Amino acid sequence: MEKGHLFTGIAIMAGLVAIALSIPCAVRSYRSYDRTVSVRGLCEREVPADKVIWPIKYKVVGNDLSQVYTDIEKRNAAVVSFLTGGGIAAGEVSVSTPTISDKFAQEYGSNDRPFRYVATSTVTVCTREVEKILSLLADQKELLRSGVVPENDWDGGARFSFEALNDIKPEMIEEATRNARESAQKFANDSQSRLGKIKTASQGYFTIEDRDSNTPQVKKVRVVTNVDYYLSR
């Protein structure tokens, strides 16, 4: 009986020694999971706009309301002809109802103004023919010859956009993630560590903006990924 107790005690002691010896290894292994590096990966691309909305807004003034409407119809037809003559499909052009202000009916201001009625008309084109619109923007003198004076700047208020983001998303995310790993690898090398697996990762948001103020038809697409990697010795 005493011999059995002796063997039991020896077994318990051996087990405790084994546990004690394994604790430092377990602690080192646990701590290795606490060592991480957080990096960001950037990907940027310049892409041409693939859609444009161009509202051509102009004013007509006069004292005869009927004549004002006649002038609006004539000039709207001239604008539509200008656009379709430049290769824009008629179905991509819309004409809005004009807004007319009666200056004499206003409660403020004097009635000695040279024109009683001021009408604003807008002809809008929405198309993917970006190059054709750029050509028309550079040839707006044809509108001036028709008596149409657009109210906007050199770009006519044209709004360019890029809508094919889903087509380039996978490649950009892959490139951004690759750039993040390269940064993490350099950090690991500098700190004499080994780069491990990804702990966490987030894609980030895509942003699309004009490359610069002078070329709104060229867009800059940007995405940043945030990645945490494990490090080990």
C-alpha positions as CSV (number, residue, x, y, z in Angstrom):
1,M,0.0,0.0,0.0
2,E,2.8,2.4,0.9
3,K,4.6,1.4,-2.3
4,G,1.5,2.4,-4.3
5,H,1.3,5.7,-2.6
6,L,5.0,6.2,-3.5
7,F,4.4,5.6,-7.2
8,T,1.5,7.9,-7.2
9,G,3.5,10.6,-5.6
10,I,6.3,10.2,-8.1
11,A,3.8,10.4,-11.0
12,I,2.3,13.5,-9.6
13,M,5.7,15.1,-9.1
14,A,6.8,14.2,-12.7
15,G,3.6,15.7,-14.0
16,L,4.2,18.9,-12.1
17,V,7.7,19.1,-13.4
18,A,6.6,18.6,-17.0
19,I,4.0,21.3,-16.6
20,A,6.5,23.7,-15.1
21,L,8.9,23.0,-18.0
22,S,6.2,23.7,-20.6
23,I,5.0,27.0,-19.1
24,P,7.9,29.1,-20.6
25,C,7.3,27.7,-24.0
26,A,3.5,28.3,-23.7
27,V,4.2,31.9,-22.5
28,R,6.5,32.5,-25.4
29,S,4.0,31.1,-27.9
30,Y,1.2,33.2,-26.4
31,R,3.3,36.4,-26.4
32,S,4.1,35.8,-30.1
33,Y,0.4,36.3,-30.9
34,D,0.5,39.6,-29.2
35,R,3.2,40.9,-31.6
36,T,1.6,42.5,-34.6
37,V,2.3,45.1,-37.1
38,S,-0.4,47.4,-38.6
39,V,0.1,48.6,-42.2
40,R,-1.8,50.4,-44.9
41,G,-1.7,49.6,-48.6
42,L,-2.5,52.2,-51.2
43,C,-3.6,51.9,-54.8
44,E,-4.4,54.8,-57.1
45,R,-5.4,54.9,-60.7
46,E,-6.2,57.5,-63.3
47,V,-9.2,56.6,-65.4
48,P,-11.2,58.5,-68.1
49,A,-14.7,59.5,-67.2
50,D,-17.3,57.3,-68.8
51,K,-20.4,59.5,-68.4
52,V,-21.2,63.2,-68.6
53,I,-24.3,65.3,-67.8
54,W,-24.2,68.7,-69.4
55,P,-27.0,71.2,-68.5
56,I,-26.9,74.1,-71.0
57,K,-28.7,76.9,-69.2
58,Y,-29.3,80.3,-70.7
59,K,-31.6,83.4,-70.3
60,V,-34.0,85.2,-72.6
61,V,-35.3,88.7,-71.8
62,G,-38.1,90.8,-73.2
63,N,-41.2,92.8,-72.6
64,D,-43.6,90.7,-74.7
65,L,-44.3,87.4,-73.0
66,S,-45.4,85.7,-76.2
67,Q,-42.2,86.8,-77.9
68,V,-40.1,85.5,-75.0
69,Y,-41.7,82.0,-75.4
70,T,-41.1,82.1,-79.2
71,D,-37.4,83.0,-78.6
72,I,-37.1,80.2,-76.1
73,E,-38.5,77.6,-78.5
74,K,-36.2,78.9,-81.3
75,R,-33.1,78.7,-79.1
76,N,-34.0,75.4,-77.6
77,A,-34.2,74.0,-81.1
78,A,-30.8,75.5,-81.9
79,V,-29.3,73.9,-78.8
80,V,-30.7,70.5,-79.7
81,S,-29.5,70.8,-83.3
82,F,-26.0,71.8,-82.0
83,L,-25.9,68.6,-79.8
84,T,-27.3,66.1,-82.3
85,G,-25.1,67.6,-85.0
86,G,-22.1,66.8,-82.8
87,G,-23.1,63.2,-82.7
88,I,-25.3,63.1,-79.6
89,A,-28.4,60.9,-79.9
90,A,-31.7,62.8,-79.7
91,G,-32.9,60.4,-76.9
92,E,-30.0,61.6,-74.7
93,V,-31.2,65.3,-74.8
94,S,-34.0,66.6,-72.7
95,V,-35.6,70.1,-72.6
96,S,-36.9,71.4,-69.3
97,T,-39.9,73.7,-68.8
98,P,-38.6,77.3,-68.7
99,T,-38.9,79.4,-65.6
100,I,-40.1,83.0,-66.1
101,S,-39.8,85.9,-63.8
102,D,-42.0,89.0,-64.0
103,K,-39.8,91.8,-62.7
104,F,-42.7,94.3,-62.5
105,A,-44.7,92.0,-60.3
106,Q,-41.9,91.7,-57.7
107,E,-42.4,93.6,-54.4
108,Y,-38.9,94.8,-54.3
109,G,-36.8,96.8,-56.8
110,S,-37.9,99.6,-59.2
111,N,-40.0,99.2,-62.3
112,D,-37.6,101.2,-64.5
113,R,-35.9,98.0,-65.7
114,P,-35.4,97.7,-69.4
115,F,-37.0,94.3,-69.6
116,R,-40.0,93.0,-67.8
117,Y,-39.7,89.3,-68.3
118,V,-36.6,87.1,-67.7
119,A,-36.9,83.5,-68.7
120,T,-34.4,80.7,-67.9
121,S,-34.3,77.6,-70.1
122,T,-32.2,74.5,-69.7
123,V,-31.4,71.8,-72.2
124,T,-29.7,68.8,-70.6
125,V,-27.7,66.1,-72.3
126,C,-26.8,62.9,-70.4
127,T,-24.5,60.6,-72.4
128,R,-21.5,58.3,-72.3
129,E,-20.1,60.0,-75.4
130,V,-17.5,61.9,-73.4
131,E,-15.2,62.7,-76.2
132,K,-18.0,64.1,-78.3
133,I,-19.1,66.3,-75.4
134,L,-15.5,67.6,-75.0
135,S,-15.5,68.5,-78.7
136,L,-18.8,70.3,-78.3
137,L,-17.6,72.2,-75.2
138,A,-14.7,73.5,-77.3
139,D,-17.0,74.6,-80.0
140,Q,-19.6,76.6,-78.1
141,K,-19.2,79.6,-80.4
142,E,-21.8,77.8,-82.5
143,L,-24.3,78.4,-79.7
144,L,-23.4,82.1,-79.5
145,R,-24.2,82.5,-83.2
146,S,-27.6,81.1,-82.4
147,G,-28.1,83.7,-79.6
148,V,-27.6,81.2,-76.8
149,V,-25.2,82.4,-74.1
150,P,-24.6,79.6,-71.6
151,E,-24.4,80.8,-68.0
152,N,-21.6,78.5,-67.0
153,D,-17.8,78.5,-67.1
154,W,-15.6,77.0,-69.8
155,D,-16.8,73.5,-69.1
156,G,-20.4,74.6,-69.5
157,G,-21.2,73.1,-66.1
158,A,-20.7,69.6,-67.5
159,R,-20.4,67.0,-64.7
160,F,-18.1,64.1,-65.6
161,S,-18.3,60.8,-63.7
162,F,-16.8,57.3,-63.7
163,E,-19.3,54.5,-63.2
164,A,-17.2,51.4,-64.0
165,L,-15.7,51.1,-60.5
166,N,-16.8,47.5,-60.1
167,D,-14.8,46.5,-63.1
168,I,-11.5,47.6,-61.5
169,K,-12.3,47.0,-57.8
170,P,-10.8,43.5,-57.5
171,E,-7.5,44.5,-59.2
172,M,-7.1,47.6,-57.1
173,I,-7.9,45.8,-53.8
174,E,-5.3,43.1,-54.8
175,E,-2.7,45.7,-55.5
176,A,-3.4,47.6,-52.3
177,T,-3.2,44.4,-50.2
178,R,0.1,43.5,-52.0
179,N,1.5,46.9,-51.2
180,A,0.5,46.5,-47.5
181,R,2.3,43.2,-47.3
182,E,5.4,44.6,-48.8
183,S,5.4,47.3,-46.1
184,A,4.8,44.7,-43.4
185,Q,7.6,42.5,-44.7
186,K,10.0,45.4,-44.6
187,F,9.0,46.2,-41.0
188,A,9.5,42.5,-40.1
189,N,13.0,42.5,-41.7
190,D,14.0,45.7,-40.0
191,S,12.9,44.3,-36.6
192,Q,14.5,40.9,-37.3
193,S,11.1,39.2,-37.1
194,R,9.1,36.8,-39.3
195,L,6.0,37.9,-40.9
196,G,3.0,35.7,-40.0
197,K,-0.6,35.4,-41.1
198,I,-3.1,38.2,-41.3
199,K,-4.8,39.0,-38.0
200,T,-7.4,41.5,-39.3
201,A,-8.0,43.3,-42.5
202,S,-10.4,46.0,-43.8
203,Q,-10.8,47.2,-47.3
204,G,-11.4,50.8,-46.7
205,Y,-13.5,53.2,-49.0
206,F,-13.0,53.9,-52.6
207,T,-12.8,57.6,-53.5
208,I,-13.3,59.1,-57.0
209,E,-12.3,62.7,-57.7
210,D,-11.1,64.9,-60.5
211,R,-7.4,64.5,-61.2
212,D,-7.2,68.3,-61.2
213,S,-9.5,71.3,-61.7
214,N,-8.6,71.7,-65.4
215,T,-9.4,68.1,-66.5
216,P,-12.6,67.0,-64.8
217,Q,-12.9,64.3,-67.5
218,V,-9.9,62.5,-65.9
219,K,-10.7,60.8,-62.6
220,K,-8.4,59.6,-59.8
221,V,-9.6,56.4,-58.1
222,R,-8.1,55.6,-54.7
223,V,-8.4,52.9,-52.1
224,V,-6.6,52.2,-48.9
225,T,-6.5,48.8,-47.2
226,N,-5.7,48.4,-43.5
227,V,-4.1,45.1,-42.5
228,D,-2.7,43.7,-39.2
229,Y,-0.1,40.9,-39.5
230,Y,1.3,38.6,-36.8
231,L,5.0,38.8,-36.1
232,S,7.2,36.0,-34.7
233,R,10.9,35.6,-33.9
